Amino acid sequence: MDVLFSRDKKEQPEPVKARVTGKIPTWLQGILLRNGPGMHTVGETRYNHWFDGLALLHSFTIRDGEVYYRSKYLRSDTYNANIEANRIVVSEFGTMAYPDPCKNIFSKAFSYLSHTIPEFTDNCLINIMKCGEDFYATTETNYFRKINPQTLETLEKVDYRKYVAVNLATAHPHYDAAGNVLNIGTAIVDKGKTKYVLFKIPATVPEDRMKGKSPLKRTEVLCSIASRSLLSPSYYHSFGITENYIVFLEQPFNMDILKMATAYIRGTSWASCLAFHKEEKNAEVGSNLIKLASTTARALKENDDQVYCQPEMLYEGVELPRINYAHNGKRYRYVFAAKVEWSPIPTKILKYDILTKSSLQWEEDDCWLAEPLFVPTPGAEDEDDGIILSVVISSDPQKPPFLLILDAKSFTEQARAYVDVEVHLDLHGLFIPDTDFDSGKQAPSQEVQDSASDCHVVSETRRA
Ligand SMILES: [Fe+2]
């Protein structure tokens, strides 16, 4: 089992045709583009944490009922330096690396000794961001990498600090109705202050595009929020938006900046510089700001104007949740997520109805499933009118990996596309409809001849 997680995967840069069973909806045309760790050892060295692995991009191109798969390692500076040295020379979240002092290229690393903020990795393995017409691989440092979503080629390295003063930013930006990117980052000890900075990158500006100018140049700070602590800002993986507000939770899971600054000398990883600080607090009972009848979660406004939140546990063991993004920031009813039976293996995907607290599940023996991604049917009226895409790998070596396509309403299988090459367990991604590309169709058309395959749908109702 461990092998599926930690084995280094071969890239497959040339597209391979998948064997399709079932019927792919004719309207489904585009590229499912995903990201995740694919290489866990370099030479004799091994990463300590699964989140440290080198980014392996992969894609399923779906056109006229046919599916083509390809994968390619992100040629980050981190990847190139590691491969050149034949060992891990750039530190990641759970692995502190010690570069070869003889090589000038690594001299930057020694600035760790004299700078509070370390030089971070550009191994962007977490997510894909759409910014105007461009696509980027993202992680949680100040770096992100432009990529070609069709060939998976790595393009330029981008440093957020050129456009907005942040040392870290989430890998999970939001998009408003106009396609502008909204994100949040942390400025560490900047002019004597540590703050969270909310910023907006506009969708393509036509006159800029004519001149070949990136929308990044028009990045705009929306607001900044002072951290409660100069040297222990909160770690956050994402944030929320509504139609009128951005919701940021300064949770008591903190980064210890002094520990981070000395981690290199102390020989510990940055992961060890994160700690949960439980705050014992007697909440004054105030008015409940949550007015939804369908939840027992409460947000009590206290006398000191702070809000004390009490969650409602809807479902245990849920990871990688997605919704119909057209409902982001608005009232929504359905959550699609991976279900982890025993950590950290997702063996099911589920559709959860937060109104009725009921769920539908899809599972199959020996199958491990990726984040389920919702794609709406063109002209959809219902929130769940669309399909779910998930990548499935099997712990049974006889069973090839496949792209799973479910009807999002009934959670029944529509089709699957088997590929005869290695596929890795990934993290996040997005679907790019062909209409988002200037250049339209690229793959030949062919009738789908195979019949639908077996699937297992389990209906389940439970109370949270
Ligand atoms: Fe994530």
Boltz pocket constraint, residues with backbone or C-beta under 6 A from the ligand:
constraints:
  - pocket:
      binder: B
      contacts: [[A, 172], [A, 237], [A, 428]]
      max_distance: 6.0
